[in-house]
Amino acid sequence: MHPAPINAVIFDFHGTLVGGGDSDRWIESAFRHLGEEPAQVEGLRAHLDRIWQHAHTIDPGSERDLSADRHRDVFARTVALCPGVRPELIAALHAVIPDQWTVFADTPPVLRELKARGTKIAVLSNIGLDIRGFLDRAGIGDLFDAVVLSFEVGLVKPDPAIFAHTLKLLGVPAAETLMVGDSPRDDIGGVSLGIRTLILPGTEGPVHGLGVVTAV
């Protein structure tokens, strides 16, 4: 017996299609947002490099991704763990988060190849921000058949219900769908539904290794 063909691919967003950028640039962008000259804040760069790991200790159930207000609150409390960061800078760091995302170099060609094959494509993200504007500015927004954001649907990965919701939007059975992500905790929630799942390890540099998706 042969497995069903893959007719849809669901991608995680952060860490899969885009990288988080550089913390120094993030800090500089926040100071510009405040209209101030960039300044050194001891320990902040290293703290921001692991911001979402730190956030998980405060918010292990990812409730920050259920609403924009919760996302802002958990982010503020997480950054405040770094001594000496004033509230105005914390707010600015949150405001410029989308400016730090960088599309991996292999993201656009892989998405376009899948689109050319007639494969349905979705992005499924645990996030408290609307990413559609970013996707459009990056020139890839029109390649997605569905954009599913946790704060809009009131569900977070790995809850199988958010994967089932995404399948419904795509109109493709679980057995014909591939999930691609970077988190062995969050992105495996569709396995119980029969979604084949590919976890890509973190990479350094502009290429993430997404070419393996078209090979699959």
For each residue, the residues with C-beta under 8 A, 3 or more apart:
1:
2:
3: 175 196
4: 173 175 176
5: 176
6: 9 119 176 177 178 196 216
7: 118 119 120 172 176 177
8: 119 120 121 122 167 170 172 176 177 178
9: 6 114 119 120 121 122 177 178 179 180 213
10: 121 122 123 124 163 166 170 177 178 179 180 190 195
11: 16 17 121 122 123 124 180 181
12: 15 16 17 123 124 125 157 179 180 181 182 183 186 187
13: 16 17 18 123 124 125 127 131
14: 17 18 20 101 125 127
15: 12 18 19 20 181 182 183 202
16: 11 12 13 180 181 182 200 208 210
17: 11 12 13 14 103 104 107 123 140 210
18: 13 14 15 101 102 103 104 107
19: 15 101 102 104 206 208
20: 14 15 100 101 102
21: 25 26 100 101 102
22: 25 26 100
23: 26 27 44 45 46 48 49
24: 27 28 45
25: 21 22 28 29 100
26: 21 22 23 29 30 48 93 96 99 100
27: 23 24 30 31 38 41 44 45 48 93
28: 24 25 31 32 38
29: 25 26 32 33 96 99 100
30: 26 27 33 34 89 92 93 95 96
31: 27 28 34 36 37 38 39 89 92
32: 28 29 35 36 38
33: 29 30 92 95 96
34: 30 31 88 89 92
35: 32
36: 31 32 39
37: 31
38: 27 28 31 32
39: 31 36
40:
41: 27 44 82 84 85 89
42: 83 84
43: 46 47 82 83 84
44: 23 27 41 47 48 82 85
45: 23 24 27 48 49
46: 23 43 49 50
47: 43 44 50 51 54 79 81 82
48: 23 26 27 44 45 51 79 93
49: 23 45 46
50: 46 47 53 54
51: 47 48 54 55 75 78 79
52: 55 56
53: 50 56 57
54: 47 50 51 57 58 78 81
55: 51 52 58 59 64 74 75 78
56: 52 53 59 60 62
57: 53 54 60
58: 54 55 74 77 78
59: 55 56 62 63 64 74
60: 56 57
61: 156
62: 56 59 65 66 126 150 156 157 186
63: 59 66 70 74 156
64: 55 59 70 71 73 74 75 128
65: 62 70 71 126 127 128 150 151 156
66: 62 63 70 128 150 151 154 156
67: 70 71 128 151
68: 71 72 128 129 151
69: 72 73
70: 63 64 65 66 67 73 74 128
71: 64 65 67 68 74 75 127 128 129 151
72: 68 69 75 76 94 128
73: 64 69 70 76 77
74: 55 58 59 63 64 70 71 77 78
75: 51 55 64 71 72 78 79 90 93 94
76: 72 73 79 80 87 90 91 94
77: 58 73 74 80 81
78: 51 54 55 58 74 75 81
79: 47 48 51 75 76 82 85 90 93
80: 76 77 85 90
81: 47 54 77 78
82: 41 43 44 47 79 85
83: 42 43
84: 41 42 43
85: 41 44 79 80 82 89 90
86: 89 90
87: 76 90 91
88: 34 91 92
89: 30 31 34 41 85 86 92 93
90: 75 76 79 80 85 86 87 93 94
91: 76 87 88 94 95
92: 30 31 33 34 88 89 95 96
93: 26 27 30 48 75 79 89 90 96 97
94: 72 75 76 90 91 97
95: 30 33 91 92
96: 26 29 30 33 92 93 99 100
97: 93 94 100 101 129
98: 101 129 131 133 134
99: 26 29 96
100: 20 21 22 25 26 29 96 97
101: 14 18 19 20 21 97 98 134
102: 18 19 20 21 206
103: 17 18 107 108 138 140
104: 17 18 19 107 206 207 208 210
105: 206 207
106: 109 110 207 208 209 210 211
107: 17 18 103 104 110 111 140 208 210
108: 103 111 112 138 139 140
109: 106 112 113
110: 106 107 113 114 210 211 213 214
111: 107 108 114 115 121 140 143 144
112: 108 109 115 116 143
113: 109 110 116 117 214
114: 9 110 111 117 119 121 143 213 214
115: 111 112 118 119 121 143
116: 112 113
117: 113 114
118: 7 115
119: 6 7 8 9 114 115
120: 7 8 9 145 146 170 171 172
121: 8 9 10 11 111 114 115 143 144 145 146
122: 8 9 10 11 144 145 146 147 148 166 169 170
123: 10 11 12 13 17 131 135 144 146 147 148
124: 10 11 12 13 148 157 162 163 166 179
125: 12 13 14 131 148 149 150
126: 62 65 150 156 157 186
127: 13 14 65 71 131 149 150 151
128: 64 65 66 67 68 70 71 72 150 151
129: 68 71 97 98 149 151
130: 133 149 152
131: 13 98 123 125 127 134 135 147 149
132: 135 136 141 147
133: 98 130 136 137
134: 98 101 131 137 138
135: 123 131 132 138 140 141 144 147
136: 132 133 139 141 142
137: 133 134
138: 103 108 134 135 141
139: 108 136
140: 17 103 107 108 111 135 143 144
141: 132 135 136 138 144
142: 136
143: 111 112 114 115 121 140
144: 111 121 122 123 135 140 141 147
145: 120 121 122 169 170
146: 120 121 122 123 166 169 170
147: 122 123 131 132 135 144
148: 122 123 124 125 152 153 162 165 166 169
149: 125 127 129 130 131 152 153
150: 62 65 66 125 126 127 128 153 154 155 156 157 162
151: 65 66 67 68 71 127 128 129 154
152: 130 148 149
153: 148 149 150 162 165
154: 66 150 151
155: 150 159 161 162 165
156: 61 62 63 65 66 126 150 159 162 186
157: 12 62 124 126 150 162 163 183 186 187 189
158: 185 186 187 188 189
159: 155 156 162 163 189
160: 163 164 189 190 192 193
161: 155 164 165
162: 124 148 150 153 155 156 157 159 165 166 189
163: 10 124 157 159 160 166 167 174 179 189 190 193 195
164: 160 161 167 168 193
165: 148 153 155 161 162 168 169
166: 10 122 124 146 148 162 163 169 170
167: 8 163 164 170 172 173 174 177 193 195
168: 164 165 171
169: 122 145 146 148 165 166
170: 8 10 120 122 145 146 166 167 177
171: 120 168
172: 7 8 120 167 176 177
173: 4 167 176 177 194
174: 163 167 177 190 193 194 195
175: 3 4 194
176: 4 5 6 7 8 172 173
177: 6 7 8 9 10 167 170 172 173 174 190 195 196
178: 6 8 9 10 195 196 197 198 213 216
179: 9 10 12 124 163 187 188 190 195 196 197 198
180: 9 10 11 12 16 187 197 198 200 210 213
181: 11 12 15 16 186 187 188 197 198 199 200
182: 12 15 16 187 199 200 201 202
183: 12 15 157 186 187 199
184: 187 188 199
185: 158 188
186: 12 62 126 156 157 158 181 183 189
187: 12 157 158 179 180 181 182 183 184 197 199
188: 158 179 181 184 185 191 197 199
189: 157 158 159 160 162 163 186 192
190: 10 160 163 174 177 179 193 194 195 197
191: 188 194 195 197
192: 160 189
193: 160 163 164 167 174 190
194: 173 174 175 190 191
195: 10 163 167 174 177 178 179 190 191
196: 3 6 177 178 179
197: 178 179 180 181 187 188 190 191
198: 178 179 180 181 212 213 216
199: 181 182 183 184 187 188
200: 16 180 181 182 203 208 209 210 212
201: 182
202: 15 182
203: 200 207 208 209
204:
205:
206: 19 102 104 105
207: 104 105 106 203
208: 16 19 104 106 107 200 203
209: 106 200 203 212
210: 16 17 104 106 107 110 180 200 213
211: 106 110 214 215
212: 198 200 209 215 216
213: 9 110 114 178 180 198 210 216
214: 110 113 114 211
215: 211 212
216: 6 178 198 212 213
